Amino acid sequence: MPNPHPKIENLTSFKRVGDRDLGKVIGTRYPLDVQVALLQLKDSQGFIRGAVEAALRERGLMGNDDTAA
């Protein structure tokens, strides 16, 4: 049940990482050995986000600047 009296300051459409807005969550599943390695990282979400962005840029699916979407 939604909060009938939400705090306005908590109502944001997107979270931010640094100076960039984050969009919707896209869930992925990994083989167990990959999962174990990722869980050892301090910032696994940041690592995955960076790896995916690098791969997309390498394939020409994103621009080379940080603001490309």
Short mmCIF file of the C-alpha atoms (twelve columns), coordinates in Angstrom:
data_MODEL
# 
_entry.id   MODEL 
# 
loop_
_atom_site.group_PDB 
_atom_site.id 
_atom_site.type_symbol 
_atom_site.label_atom_id 
_atom_site.label_alt_id 
_atom_site.label_comp_id 
_atom_site.label_asym_id 
_atom_site.label_seq_id 
_atom_site.Cartn_x 
_atom_site.Cartn_y 
_atom_site.Cartn_z 
_atom_site.pdbx_PDB_model_num 
ATOM 1  C CA . MET A 1  0.000  0.000   0.000   1 
ATOM 2  C CA . PRO A 2  1.497  3.366   -0.975  1 
ATOM 3  C CA . ASN A 3  2.323  5.939   1.660   1 
ATOM 4  C CA . PRO A 4  -0.588 8.432   1.762   1 
ATOM 5  C CA . HIS A 5  1.748  11.192  3.006   1 
ATOM 6  C CA . PRO A 6  5.075  10.794  1.178   1 
ATOM 7  C CA . LYS A 7  7.922  13.198  1.812   1 
ATOM 8  C CA . ILE A 8  8.263  15.322  -1.326  1 
ATOM 9  C CA . GLU A 9  12.081 15.270  -1.117  1 
ATOM 10 C CA . ASN A 10 11.996 11.468  -1.464  1 
ATOM 11 C CA . LEU A 11 9.995  11.544  -4.706  1 
ATOM 12 C CA . THR A 12 12.593 11.383  -7.467  1 
ATOM 13 C CA . SER A 13 12.191 9.687   -10.824 1 
ATOM 14 C CA . PHE A 14 15.795 8.622   -11.202 1 
ATOM 15 C CA . LYS A 15 18.743 7.897   -8.997  1 
ATOM 16 C CA . ARG A 16 22.112 9.375   -9.882  1 
ATOM 17 C CA . VAL A 17 25.645 8.054   -10.160 1 
ATOM 18 C CA . GLY A 18 28.016 10.974  -10.088 1 
ATOM 19 C CA . ASP A 19 26.537 13.536  -12.450 1 
ATOM 20 C CA . ARG A 20 24.524 11.005  -14.480 1 
ATOM 21 C CA . ASP A 21 20.896 9.906   -14.080 1 
ATOM 22 C CA . LEU A 22 20.218 6.190   -13.861 1 
ATOM 23 C CA . GLY A 23 17.348 4.638   -15.781 1 
ATOM 24 C CA . LYS A 24 15.325 1.507   -15.059 1 
ATOM 25 C CA . VAL A 25 16.883 -1.564  -13.486 1 
ATOM 26 C CA . ILE A 26 17.824 -4.231  -16.011 1 
ATOM 27 C CA . GLY A 27 18.391 -7.510  -14.199 1 
ATOM 28 C CA . THR A 28 20.776 -10.143 -15.480 1 
ATOM 29 C CA . ARG A 29 21.802 -13.530 -14.167 1 
ATOM 30 C CA . TYR A 30 25.355 -14.846 -14.265 1 
ATOM 31 C CA . PRO A 31 26.990 -18.247 -14.014 1 
ATOM 32 C CA . LEU A 32 27.926 -19.098 -10.419 1 
ATOM 33 C CA . ASP A 33 31.663 -18.557 -10.918 1 
ATOM 34 C CA . VAL A 34 31.006 -15.071 -12.327 1 
ATOM 35 C CA . GLN A 35 28.625 -14.324 -9.456  1 
ATOM 36 C CA . VAL A 36 31.247 -15.334 -6.890  1 
ATOM 37 C CA . ALA A 37 33.854 -13.082 -8.529  1 
ATOM 38 C CA . LEU A 38 31.447 -10.121 -8.748  1 
ATOM 39 C CA . LEU A 39 30.419 -10.447 -5.119  1 
ATOM 40 C CA . GLN A 40 34.068 -10.082 -4.098  1 
ATOM 41 C CA . LEU A 41 34.192 -6.591  -5.617  1 
ATOM 42 C CA . LYS A 42 33.554 -3.578  -3.414  1 
ATOM 43 C CA . ASP A 43 31.370 -1.920  -6.103  1 
ATOM 44 C CA . SER A 44 30.097 -4.737  -8.306  1 
ATOM 45 C CA . GLN A 45 27.284 -2.605  -9.748  1 
ATOM 46 C CA . GLY A 46 29.743 0.093   -10.782 1 
ATOM 47 C CA . PHE A 47 32.042 -2.529  -12.277 1 
ATOM 48 C CA . ILE A 48 29.229 -4.099  -14.304 1 
ATOM 49 C CA . ARG A 49 27.927 -0.693  -15.394 1 
ATOM 50 C CA . GLY A 50 31.412 0.332   -16.593 1 
ATOM 51 C CA . ALA A 51 32.051 -2.981  -18.368 1 
ATOM 52 C CA . VAL A 52 28.734 -2.810  -20.219 1 
ATOM 53 C CA . GLU A 53 29.312 0.816   -21.241 1 
ATOM 54 C CA . ALA A 54 32.821 -0.007  -22.507 1 
ATOM 55 C CA . ALA A 55 31.510 -2.958  -24.540 1 
ATOM 56 C CA . LEU A 56 28.690 -0.852  -26.045 1 
ATOM 57 C CA . ARG A 57 31.127 1.914   -27.018 1 
ATOM 58 C CA . GLU A 58 33.541 -0.637  -28.505 1 
ATOM 59 C CA . ARG A 59 30.742 -1.917  -30.718 1 
ATOM 60 C CA . GLY A 60 29.695 1.606   -31.744 1 
ATOM 61 C CA . LEU A 61 26.341 1.422   -29.972 1 
ATOM 62 C CA . MET A 62 27.104 4.411   -27.711 1 
ATOM 63 C CA . GLY A 63 29.014 7.629   -28.168 1 
ATOM 64 C CA . ASN A 64 32.445 8.073   -26.608 1 
ATOM 65 C CA . ASP A 65 31.435 10.750  -24.096 1 
ATOM 66 C CA . ASP A 66 29.903 10.160  -20.649 1 
ATOM 67 C CA . THR A 67 26.600 11.837  -21.563 1 
ATOM 68 C CA . ALA A 68 25.770 9.555   -24.484 1 
ATOM 69 C CA . ALA A 69 22.701 7.388   -24.082 1 
# 
